[in-house]
């Protein structure tokens, strides 16, 4: 059943003393589960092993109290009490024949160590990278270096005792004390660990040797190394010290796991990065080492994976986000079910949950993070309690499509209707906006699945009113009619409509999405949504030749994109497009030719020229049909009805697909209340 072109992906590979069954490799990646959510962690990793991945790794696992990343709930291996809990993760992974890896890490100055009230460590002392805690990192002394090497060795021995097959030394993402030693910006030492390159690489060399001496006879020792720091000018580049590190340590580790720093570039979203975007930075690695190499690139195409291997870029296909979106991706390639792959859309809803200390989630795969909490399997669903029961889903957007797909997989008779001429709801228009085309995979996957199912009827161009639905006679009705963008400016700082919102030159996001795009002139885009839409509209208008000023009440443009790792890229793209950015400012009124703006900090007023104003301040659920059906239910004309997705409450697409999955799984078990 497997296409012979992909046989190479299923070849076993030797990594030091261990052997992986294929070339599919779940690299270490954050899940925001950690030790307090051990059962969730186990179920999440187990699903990937079940799906056919040859290696499944645990994320940053801290080796000492000074490396505490709280409030992020990382796993720990800094004393013996963590051996038994993490051995349960290993057992779950090995149940399906995968190797288990663990990324032992010390966060250095980027770990605030607040959980244990320790002082962060640094080669020469500096503030933590990603935190605003009012504490400086202290300079590591010679005894600290001795202790650090012992911490790594001890943690490696514990990891071996827990049963891990691959043990990492971590030097990446600007989140590692070892990387801090390599970086001339953070290492100003004048002893044998500072100054010239050979001194700065010394601690990494010693640590790798220590770990290999401790466990190398039974466990593979990997190094995760960022060959280029793309966040800011650095000596760590693929042409300079990034390459020199690989050359100097070429055959010391058993495996090179290579990427770029920091996370916003390593896990760059599809809005700004294509599949395989790291290749120009990491393609030299296999030329200078005889050891296997794994890397990432949001690989979803088996052809792209094969190309990486045959062209000598990688030996193992690393994945974080693609394995979240579809834990069964390897098995589907193996059995020739390519059309069944849920391709990652690169929206980074997964990273957003981690950044906000919530367990991981996925737009494409609503079961991610729910494997233990809700008992959701990425592929299997419970059988229908009554296969003859019929369900009508009204609305063919992400929520409605997911609900219909889940219910149909369970065996129910499902009909789905949408008033439009295309499936996709909000994504019909959004996927055509700048940088959002990959998000259309949410629709494409579900529609293609539904079209092959004999128990599904699909109706486009089918606007239904309440009487139509009553006449349809379904046993259960799901309303997924979405939401519409507000046009009067009510938002986070406006409880009442903005004065002048009803002028003819004032538009809202709905207008732009419908193609009403001014061809020039000055345009103010006002953002109180705080996610992607206002920036995408600003980009669209700039491309149309408008002089765009982006105004927001937030302190950063599109602030939620800090969590999706896009903020720096949003700002850079705005600057490249010539879009003026005004933050911390509220529009108080709109007049012909201008808006009046008030700075939030001090109330200072200014006027901004505007031939057109676009308000992106929030959405209103389109639930009128649902409310009419509730009234029908109360008089006994229909049996049950519920609303899901944006119709219930406007939000991320990941919430819509989650709502759809929940409605599909729980039908027949719970009585919907709406």
C-alpha positions as CSV (number, residue, x, y, z in Angstrom):
1,X,0.0,0.0,0.0
2,X,3.0,2.3,0.5
3,X,4.2,4.3,-2.5
4,X,7.7,3.0,-3.2
5,X,8.9,6.6,-3.6
6,X,8.6,6.9,0.2
7,X,10.4,3.6,1.1
8,X,13.4,5.6,2.2
9,X,11.4,7.3,5.0
10,X,10.8,3.9,6.6
11,X,14.4,2.7,6.6
12,X,15.9,2.1,10.1
13,X,18.8,4.3,11.2
14,X,21.5,3.7,13.7
15,X,22.0,6.5,16.3
16,X,25.0,5.6,18.4
17,X,24.1,2.4,20.3
18,X,20.4,2.6,19.5
19,X,18.4,2.0,16.2
20,X,15.2,3.8,15.2
21,X,12.6,1.9,13.1
22,X,12.2,4.7,10.6
23,X,13.2,8.3,9.8
24,X,10.2,10.1,11.4
25,X,11.4,12.0,14.5
26,X,9.3,14.0,16.9
27,X,11.8,16.6,18.1
28,X,11.6,18.0,21.6
29,X,9.0,20.7,21.8
30,X,7.1,22.5,24.5
31,X,3.6,21.3,25.6
32,X,3.0,23.3,28.8
33,X,2.1,20.2,30.6
34,X,5.2,19.3,32.7
35,X,5.3,17.4,36.0
36,X,1.9,18.7,37.3
37,X,0.2,17.2,34.3
38,X,2.0,13.9,34.0
39,X,-1.0,11.9,32.7
40,X,-1.6,14.5,30.0
41,X,2.1,14.4,29.0
42,X,2.1,10.6,28.8
43,X,-1.1,10.5,26.7
44,X,0.1,13.2,24.3
45,X,3.5,11.5,23.6
46,X,1.9,8.0,23.4
47,X,-0.4,9.2,20.6
48,X,2.6,10.2,18.5
49,X,4.3,6.8,19.1
50,X,1.1,5.0,18.2
51,X,0.9,7.1,15.0
52,X,4.2,5.6,13.8
53,X,6.9,8.1,14.7
54,X,10.2,6.3,15.1
55,X,11.5,8.7,17.9
56,X,9.4,10.7,20.3
57,X,11.2,13.2,22.5
58,X,10.3,15.0,25.7
59,X,10.8,18.8,25.7
60,X,13.3,20.9,27.7
61,X,13.8,18.9,31.0
62,X,15.5,20.9,33.6
63,X,18.7,19.5,35.2
64,X,18.8,21.9,38.3
65,X,16.7,24.3,40.4
66,X,18.7,27.2,39.0
67,X,17.2,26.4,35.6
68,X,13.6,26.6,36.6
69,X,11.4,28.1,33.9
70,X,8.3,28.8,36.0
71,X,5.6,29.7,35.3
72,X,6.2,27.4,32.3
73,X,5.7,23.9,33.6
74,X,8.7,22.1,32.2
75,X,9.6,18.5,33.1
76,X,12.4,18.0,35.6
77,X,15.2,15.6,36.2
78,X,17.2,17.3,38.9
79,X,16.7,14.7,41.5
80,X,15.8,11.0,41.8
81,X,12.1,11.5,42.5
82,X,11.5,12.3,38.9
83,X,12.9,9.0,37.5
84,X,9.8,7.0,38.1
85,X,7.3,9.5,36.8
86,X,9.2,10.1,33.6
87,X,9.8,6.3,33.2
88,X,6.0,6.1,32.6
89,X,6.4,8.5,29.6
90,X,9.1,6.2,28.3
91,X,7.0,3.1,28.7
92,X,4.1,4.7,26.8
93,X,6.4,5.6,23.9
94,X,8.1,2.2,23.7
95,X,4.8,0.4,23.7
96,X,4.6,1.2,20.0
97,X,8.2,0.5,19.2
98,X,9.5,4.1,19.2
99,X,12.6,5.3,20.8
100,X,12.2,7.8,23.7
101,X,14.3,10.9,23.8
102,X,14.8,13.5,26.5
103,X,16.1,17.1,26.1
104,X,18.2,17.8,29.2
105,X,18.6,21.5,29.6
106,X,19.8,24.4,31.7
107,X,18.1,27.7,30.7
108,X,20.9,29.9,32.0
109,X,20.0,33.5,32.1
110,X,16.7,33.0,30.3
111,X,15.3,31.0,33.2
112,X,14.1,33.2,36.0
113,X,14.4,30.4,38.6
114,X,11.5,31.9,40.6
115,X,9.9,28.7,41.6
116,X,13.0,27.8,43.7
117,X,14.0,31.4,44.5
118,X,17.4,30.8,42.9
119,X,19.6,33.3,41.0
120,X,19.7,32.6,37.2
121,X,23.2,31.8,35.9
122,X,25.2,33.4,33.1
123,X,28.8,33.4,31.8
124,X,29.2,37.0,32.8
125,X,25.9,38.1,34.3
126,X,22.9,39.7,32.5
127,X,19.2,40.0,32.7
128,X,17.1,37.0,31.6
129,X,16.2,37.1,27.9
130,X,12.5,36.6,28.0
131,X,11.3,37.7,31.4
132,X,10.9,41.1,33.1
133,X,11.6,39.8,36.6
134,X,13.6,42.3,38.5
135,X,16.6,40.0,39.2
136,X,20.0,39.9,37.5
137,X,21.6,36.6,36.5
138,X,24.8,36.0,38.5
139,X,28.1,35.2,36.9
140,X,29.0,31.6,37.0
141,X,32.4,30.8,38.7
142,X,34.7,27.9,38.4
143,X,33.0,25.9,41.1
144,X,29.7,26.6,39.4
145,X,31.1,25.2,36.2
146,X,32.2,22.0,38.0
147,X,28.7,21.8,39.5
148,X,27.1,22.4,36.2
149,X,29.0,19.5,34.6
150,X,28.0,17.2,37.4
151,X,24.3,18.3,37.2
152,X,24.3,17.3,33.5
153,X,26.0,14.0,34.3
154,X,23.7,13.1,37.1
155,X,20.6,14.0,35.1
156,X,21.8,11.9,32.2
157,X,22.2,8.9,34.5
158,X,18.7,9.4,35.9
159,X,17.4,9.6,32.3
160,X,19.1,6.3,31.5
161,X,17.6,4.8,34.6
162,X,14.2,6.0,33.5
163,X,14.7,4.2,30.2
164,X,15.3,7.0,27.7
165,X,17.2,5.9,24.5
166,X,18.4,9.3,23.4
167,X,19.7,11.9,25.8
168,X,20.1,15.5,24.7
169,X,22.6,18.2,25.6
170,X,20.7,21.4,24.8
171,X,22.3,24.5,23.1
172,X,19.6,26.3,21.2
173,X,16.8,28.9,21.0
174,X,18.7,31.4,23.2
175,X,17.4,29.4,26.1
176,X,20.6,27.6,27.1
177,X,23.5,28.4,29.4
178,X,25.7,26.5,26.9
179,X,24.6,28.8,24.1
180,X,25.3,31.8,26.3
181,X,28.9,30.6,26.6
182,X,29.2,30.4,22.8
183,X,27.8,33.9,22.2
184,X,30.2,36.8,22.4
185,X,27.4,39.1,23.4
186,X,26.8,37.1,26.6
187,X,30.2,35.7,27.3
188,X,32.7,38.4,28.3
189,X,34.9,36.1,30.3
190,X,38.7,36.3,30.3
191,X,39.5,32.8,31.6
192,X,39.7,29.6,29.7
193,X,35.9,29.6,29.1
194,X,35.9,33.0,27.4
195,X,37.5,35.0,24.6
196,X,38.7,33.0,21.6
197,X,36.4,30.4,20.0
198,X,38.1,27.4,21.5
199,X,37.5,28.7,25.0
200,X,33.9,29.6,24.4
201,X,33.1,26.1,23.0
202,X,35.0,24.4,25.8
203,X,32.0,23.9,28.2
204,X,29.9,22.4,25.4
205,X,32.7,20.0,24.5
206,X,33.2,19.0,28.1
207,X,29.5,18.6,28.8
208,X,29.0,16.4,25.8
209,X,32.0,14.3,26.8
210,X,30.7,14.0,30.4
211,X,27.3,12.8,29.2
212,X,28.8,10.4,26.7
213,X,31.1,9.0,29.4
214,X,28.1,8.5,31.7
215,X,25.6,6.9,29.4
216,X,27.1,6.6,25.9
217,X,27.5,2.8,26.0
218,X,23.7,2.3,26.2
219,X,22.1,5.6,25.2
220,X,22.6,7.8,22.2
221,X,23.8,11.3,23.1
222,X,22.4,14.1,20.9
223,X,23.1,17.8,20.8
224,X,20.5,20.3,19.9
225,X,22.3,23.2,18.4
226,X,21.2,26.5,16.8
227,X,23.6,27.1,13.9
228,X,22.4,30.6,13.4
229,X,20.9,33.3,15.6
230,X,18.3,35.0,13.3
231,X,16.9,37.2,16.0
232,X,19.7,39.8,16.1
233,X,23.3,40.2,14.8
234,X,25.5,37.5,16.4
235,X,28.7,35.6,16.0
236,X,26.6,32.4,15.9
237,X,25.9,32.1,12.2
238,X,26.1,29.3,9.6
239,X,29.0,31.1,8.1
240,X,30.9,31.8,11.3
241,X,30.8,30.2,14.8
242,X,27.7,28.1,14.1
243,X,29.6,26.2,11.5
244,X,32.8,26.2,13.6
245,X,31.0,24.5,16.4
246,X,29.8,21.7,14.2
247,X,33.3,21.3,12.7
248,X,35.0,21.3,16.1
249,X,32.6,18.7,17.6
250,X,31.6,17.0,14.4
251,X,31.7,13.4,15.6
252,X,31.4,13.9,19.4
253,X,27.7,13.5,19.7
254,X,25.8,10.5,18.2
255,X,23.2,12.9,16.7
256,X,23.1,16.5,15.6
257,X,19.7,18.1,16.0
258,X,20.1,21.5,14.2
259,X,17.9,24.5,13.9
260,X,18.0,28.3,14.1
261,X,17.4,30.7,17.0
262,X,15.2,31.9,18.5
263,X,11.8,30.3,18.7
264,X,10.1,32.9,16.5
265,X,12.4,31.8,13.6
266,X,12.7,28.1,14.4
267,X,8.9,27.7,14.5
268,X,8.1,30.5,12.1
269,X,4.5,30.7,11.2
270,X,3.2,30.1,7.7
271,X,2.3,33.8,7.4
272,X,6.0,34.5,7.1
273,X,7.9,31.2,6.4
274,X,7.5,28.4,3.9
275,X,8.0,24.7,4.4
276,X,11.7,23.8,4.7
277,X,12.8,27.4,5.4
278,X,15.7,26.4,7.6
279,X,17.5,24.5,4.8
280,X,19.8,27.3,3.8
281,X,21.1,27.6,7.3
282,X,21.6,23.9,8.2
283,X,22.4,22.2,4.9
284,X,26.2,22.4,5.6
285,X,26.0,20.2,8.7
286,X,26.0,16.8,7.0
287,X,29.0,17.9,5.0
288,X,31.1,18.2,8.1
289,X,29.9,15.3,10.3
290,X,29.6,11.6,9.9
291,X,26.9,11.4,12.5
292,X,23.1,11.5,11.6
293,X,21.4,14.8,11.4
294,X,17.8,15.7,12.2
295,X,16.2,19.1,11.5
296,X,12.8,20.7,11.2
297,X,10.9,22.7,8.6
298,X,7.2,22.2,9.1
299,X,7.4,19.3,6.8
300,X,4.0,18.0,5.7
301,X,4.7,16.7,2.2
302,X,6.3,13.3,1.9
303,X,7.9,14.4,-1.3
304,X,9.7,17.2,0.5
305,X,10.8,14.8,3.2
306,X,12.3,12.4,0.7
307,X,14.0,15.3,-1.1
308,X,15.7,16.4,2.2
309,X,17.1,12.9,2.6
310,X,18.2,12.2,-1.0
311,X,19.8,15.6,-1.3
312,X,21.9,15.0,1.8
313,X,20.3,17.7,4.0
314,X,18.9,15.5,6.7
315,X,18.9,11.9,7.8
316,X,15.8,12.1,10.0
317,X,12.7,14.2,9.3
318,X,12.2,16.2,12.5
319,X,8.7,17.5,13.4
320,X,7.1,19.4,16.1
321,X,4.0,21.1,14.7
322,X,3.3,18.5,11.9
323,X,3.3,15.8,14.6
324,X,0.9,17.9,16.7
325,X,-1.4,18.4,13.7
326,X,-1.4,14.7,12.7
327,X,0.2,12.2,15.2
328,X,-0.6,9.5,12.6
329,X,1.3,11.2,9.7
330,X,3.9,8.4,9.4
331,X,1.3,5.6,9.4
332,X,-0.8,7.4,6.8
333,X,2.2,7.7,4.5
334,X,3.1,4.1,5.1
335,X,-0.4,2.9,4.1
336,X,-0.8,5.2,1.2
337,X,-3.5,7.4,2.8
338,X,-1.9,10.7,1.9
339,X,-5.3,12.4,1.5
340,X,-6.1,11.6,5.2
341,X,-3.1,13.7,6.5
342,X,-4.1,16.7,8.6
343,X,-1.4,19.1,7.3
344,X,-0.2,21.6,9.8
345,X,-1.3,25.1,8.7
346,X,1.5,26.9,10.6
347,X,-0.9,29.2,12.5
348,X,1.0,28.5,15.8
349,X,-2.1,28.2,17.9
350,X,0.1,25.5,19.6
351,X,2.8,27.9,20.7
352,X,0.2,30.4,21.9
353,X,-1.1,28.0,24.5
354,X,2.4,27.2,25.7
355,X,3.3,30.9,25.9
356,X,0.2,31.5,28.1
357,X,1.0,28.4,30.2
358,X,-2.0,26.4,29.0
359,X,-1.6,22.9,27.7
360,X,-1.0,22.6,24.0
361,X,-3.8,22.8,21.4
362,X,-4.0,22.6,17.6
363,X,-6.3,24.2,15.0
364,X,-6.1,21.1,12.7
365,X,-6.2,18.5,15.4
366,X,-8.6,19.3,18.2
367,X,-7.5,16.2,20.1
368,X,-4.1,17.7,20.8
369,X,-3.8,18.2,24.6
370,X,-7.1,16.4,25.1
371,X,-5.9,12.8,24.8
372,X,-6.1,12.4,28.6
373,X,-8.3,15.3,29.7
374,X,-11.3,14.4,27.4
375,X,-10.1,10.9,26.3
376,X,-10.0,12.1,22.7
377,X,-8.0,10.0,20.2
378,X,-6.6,11.7,17.1
379,X,-8.1,9.1,14.8
380,X,-10.7,7.0,16.6
381,X,-14.1,8.2,17.8
382,X,-16.8,6.3,19.8
383,X,-19.5,4.5,17.8
384,X,-22.9,6.1,17.3
385,X,-25.3,5.3,20.0
386,X,-28.0,5.2,17.3
387,X,-26.7,4.9,13.7
388,X,-30.1,5.8,12.4
389,X,-30.1,9.2,14.2
390,X,-29.9,12.1,11.8
391,X,-28.1,15.4,12.4
392,X,-28.3,18.6,10.5
393,X,-25.4,21.0,10.7
394,X,-26.1,24.5,9.5
395,X,-22.9,26.4,8.6
396,X,-20.0,25.0,6.7
397,X,-17.1,26.8,8.4
398,X,-14.4,25.2,10.6
399,X,-16.8,24.4,13.5
400,X,-19.6,23.0,11.3
401,X,-17.2,21.0,9.2
402,X,-15.4,19.4,12.2
403,X,-18.7,18.6,13.8
404,X,-20.1,16.9,10.7
405,X,-16.8,15.0,10.1
406,X,-16.7,13.7,13.7
407,X,-20.4,12.7,13.7
408,X,-20.1,11.0,10.3
409,X,-17.0,9.0,11.5
410,X,-19.1,7.8,14.4
411,X,-21.7,6.5,12.0
412,X,-24.5,9.0,12.2
413,X,-26.5,10.2,9.2
414,X,-25.2,13.7,8.7
415,X,-26.4,16.6,6.5
416,X,-24.5,19.9,6.4
417,X,-25.8,23.0,4.7
418,X,-24.3,26.4,4.0
419,X,-25.8,29.5,2.4
420,X,-22.6,30.3,0.5
421,X,-21.2,28.9,-2.8
422,X,-18.1,27.6,-1.1
423,X,-17.3,25.6,2.0
424,X,-15.2,27.2,4.7
425,X,-17.3,29.9,6.5
426,X,-14.9,32.6,7.6
427,X,-12.0,30.9,5.8
428,X,-13.6,31.3,2.4
429,X,-12.5,35.0,2.5
430,X,-9.7,34.9,5.0
431,X,-7.6,32.4,3.1
432,X,-7.5,34.8,0.2
433,X,-6.0,37.6,2.3
434,X,-2.2,38.2,2.4
435,X,-0.2,35.4,4.0
436,X,-3.2,33.3,5.1
437,X,-3.5,30.8,2.2
438,X,-2.1,27.9,4.2
439,X,-5.0,28.3,6.7
440,X,-7.3,27.0,4.0
441,X,-6.0,23.5,4.8
442,X,-8.5,23.5,7.7
443,X,-11.3,23.5,5.1
444,X,-9.7,21.4,2.5
445,X,-9.0,18.4,4.8
446,X,-12.5,18.3,6.2
447,X,-14.3,18.8,3.0
448,X,-12.3,16.1,1.2
449,X,-13.0,13.7,4.1
450,X,-16.7,14.4,4.1
451,X,-17.0,14.1,0.3
452,X,-15.9,10.4,0.5
453,X,-18.4,9.4,3.3
454,X,-21.6,7.7,2.2
455,X,-23.5,8.8,5.3
456,X,-23.0,12.5,4.5
457,X,-25.1,14.9,2.4
458,X,-23.6,18.3,1.6
459,X,-25.6,21.3,0.4
460,X,-24.1,24.5,-0.7
461,X,-26.2,27.6,-1.7
462,X,-28.8,26.5,0.8
463,X,-29.9,29.3,3.1
464,X,-32.2,27.8,5.7
465,X,-34.6,29.6,8.0
466,X,-36.1,28.2,11.2
467,X,-39.2,26.7,9.4
468,X,-37.0,25.1,6.8
469,X,-35.0,23.4,9.6
470,X,-38.2,22.2,11.4
471,X,-39.4,20.7,8.1
472,X,-36.0,18.9,7.6
473,X,-37.0,16.7,10.5
474,X,-33.5,16.0,11.9
475,X,-33.1,14.4,15.3
476,X,-30.5,17.0,16.3
477,X,-29.5,20.4,14.9
478,X,-26.1,22.0,15.2
479,X,-26.0,25.7,14.4
480,X,-22.5,26.9,13.3
481,X,-23.4,30.2,11.5
482,X,-20.3,32.0,12.6
483,X,-19.9,35.7,13.4
484,X,-19.6,39.0,11.7
485,X,-17.2,41.9,12.3
486,X,-18.6,44.9,14.1
487,X,-19.0,48.1,12.2
488,X,-19.6,50.6,14.9
489,X,-16.3,50.4,16.7
490,X,-17.4,48.9,20.0
491,X,-14.4,47.1,21.5
492,X,-12.0,46.8,24.3
493,X,-11.9,50.6,25.0
494,X,-15.3,51.5,23.5
495,X,-18.5,50.5,25.2
496,X,-20.5,52.7,22.9
497,X,-20.2,53.3,19.1
498,X,-17.4,55.6,18.0
499,X,-18.7,59.0,16.9
500,X,-18.6,59.1,13.1
501,X,-18.6,55.4,12.6
502,X,-21.6,55.8,10.3
503,X,-19.8,58.1,7.8
504,X,-19.6,56.8,4.2
505,X,-15.8,56.5,4.3
506,X,-15.8,54.2,7.4
507,X,-15.4,50.5,6.7
508,X,-15.0,47.4,8.9
509,X,-13.2,44.2,8.4
510,X,-16.3,42.7,6.9
511,X,-16.1,45.2,4.0
512,X,-12.4,44.5,3.2
513,X,-13.0,40.7,3.4
514,X,-15.8,41.2,0.9
515,X,-13.5,43.0,-1.5
516,X,-14.4,46.6,-0.8
517,X,-10.7,47.8,-1.0
518,X,-9.9,51.4,-1.5
519,X,-7.4,51.9,-4.4
520,X,-5.4,54.6,-2.8
521,X,-5.4,57.6,-0.4
522,X,-4.6,57.6,3.3
523,X,-6.2,54.9,5.4
524,X,-6.3,54.4,9.2
525,X,-6.8,50.8,10.3
526,X,-7.9,50.7,13.9
527,X,-7.1,47.5,15.8
528,X,-8.8,46.5,19.1
529,X,-9.0,42.8,18.0
530,X,-5.3,42.4,18.9
531,X,-4.7,39.3,16.7
532,X,-4.0,39.0,13.0
533,X,-6.9,40.6,11.2
534,X,-6.0,44.3,11.4
535,X,-2.4,43.7,10.4
536,X,-3.5,41.5,7.5
537,X,-5.9,44.2,6.3
538,X,-3.2,46.8,6.6
539,X,-1.0,44.7,4.5
540,X,-3.8,44.2,1.9
541,X,-4.4,48.0,1.7
542,X,-0.7,48.8,1.5
543,X,-0.4,46.4,-1.5
544,X,-3.4,48.2,-3.1
545,X,-1.4,51.5,-3.0
546,X,-2.9,53.1,0.1
547,X,-0.9,55.1,2.6
548,X,-1.7,53.1,5.8
549,X,-1.5,54.1,9.4
550,X,-2.1,51.3,11.9
551,X,-3.5,52.5,15.2
552,X,-4.1,50.3,18.3
553,X,-4.9,50.7,21.9
554,X,-2.4,47.9,22.7
555,X,1.2,48.6,23.6
556,X,2.4,46.5,20.6
557,X,0.8,45.9,17.2
558,X,-1.2,42.6,17.1
559,X,-0.1,41.8,20.6
560,X,-1.6,38.2,20.6
561,X,1.0,37.4,18.0
562,X,3.7,37.6,20.7
563,X,2.2,34.2,21.7
564,X,2.1,32.9,18.1
565,X,5.8,33.9,17.7
566,X,4.8,36.4,14.9
567,X,5.1,39.8,16.6
568,X,8.6,40.6,15.4
569,X,7.7,39.4,11.9
570,X,4.4,41.5,11.9
571,X,6.4,44.6,12.8
572,X,9.1,43.9,10.2
573,X,6.5,43.3,7.5
574,X,4.7,46.5,8.4
575,X,7.9,48.5,8.3
576,X,8.8,47.0,4.9
577,X,5.4,47.9,3.6
578,X,5.7,51.5,4.8
579,X,2.8,51.2,7.3
580,X,3.0,53.7,10.1
581,X,2.5,52.2,13.5
582,X,0.8,54.1,16.3
583,X,0.4,52.1,19.6
584,X,-1.2,52.9,23.0
585,X,-3.7,55.2,21.2
586,X,-7.5,55.3,21.1
587,X,-9.6,56.7,18.3
588,X,-12.2,58.9,20.0
589,X,-14.0,60.2,16.9
590,X,-14.1,60.1,13.1
591,X,-14.6,63.1,10.8
592,X,-14.4,63.6,7.1
593,X,-10.7,63.3,6.2
594,X,-9.3,62.5,9.6
595,X,-9.7,60.8,13.0
596,X,-9.1,62.2,16.4
597,X,-6.8,60.0,18.5
598,X,-6.1,60.1,22.2
599,X,-2.9,58.6,23.8
600,X,-3.9,56.3,26.6
601,X,-1.1,57.2,28.9
602,X,-1.7,60.9,29.2
603,X,-4.8,61.7,27.1
604,X,-2.8,63.8,24.6
605,X,-4.9,64.3,21.4
606,X,-3.8,64.3,17.8
607,X,-5.4,64.2,14.4
608,X,-4.5,61.6,11.8
609,X,-5.4,62.1,8.1
610,X,-7.7,59.5,6.8
611,X,-9.6,59.3,3.5
612,X,-10.8,55.9,4.7
613,X,-11.1,54.4,8.2
614,X,-11.2,50.6,8.8
615,X,-12.5,49.5,12.2
616,X,-11.3,46.1,13.4
617,X,-12.6,46.1,16.9
618,X,-14.4,42.8,17.4
619,X,-17.0,40.4,16.2
620,X,-20.7,39.6,17.0
621,X,-22.0,36.1,16.9
622,X,-24.5,35.4,14.2
623,X,-26.9,33.5,16.5
624,X,-30.4,34.8,15.4
625,X,-31.3,31.5,13.7
626,X,-30.2,29.6,16.9
627,X,-32.4,31.8,19.1
628,X,-35.4,31.2,16.7
629,X,-34.8,27.4,17.0
630,X,-34.6,27.5,20.7
631,X,-38.1,28.9,20.6
632,X,-39.2,26.1,18.3
633,X,-37.7,23.6,20.7
634,X,-39.6,25.0,23.6
635,X,-42.9,24.4,21.9
636,X,-41.9,20.9,20.8
637,X,-41.3,21.4,17.1
638,X,-37.7,20.2,17.2
639,X,-36.0,17.8,19.6
640,X,-32.6,19.3,20.3
641,X,-30.4,22.1,19.1
642,X,-27.0,23.5,20.0
643,X,-24.7,26.2,18.8
644,X,-21.0,25.9,18.3
645,X,-17.9,27.9,17.2
646,X,-18.1,31.6,16.4
647,X,-21.9,31.4,16.6
648,X,-21.5,30.5,20.3
649,X,-18.6,33.0,20.9
650,X,-16.3,34.5,18.3
651,X,-12.7,33.4,18.8
652,X,-9.7,31.6,17.2
653,X,-10.3,29.0,14.5
654,X,-8.7,26.5,17.0
655,X,-11.6,27.1,19.3
656,X,-14.1,26.5,16.5
657,X,-12.6,23.2,15.5
658,X,-12.5,22.2,19.2
659,X,-16.2,23.1,19.6
660,X,-17.0,21.0,16.5
661,X,-15.1,18.0,17.8
662,X,-16.8,18.4,21.3
663,X,-20.2,18.5,19.7
664,X,-19.5,15.5,17.6
665,X,-18.1,13.4,20.4
666,X,-20.7,14.3,23.0
667,X,-23.8,13.8,21.0
668,X,-25.7,10.9,22.4
669,X,-23.9,11.2,25.7
670,X,-25.0,14.7,26.9
671,X,-28.2,16.6,26.3
672,X,-27.2,19.8,24.5
673,X,-28.3,22.9,26.2
674,X,-26.9,25.5,23.8
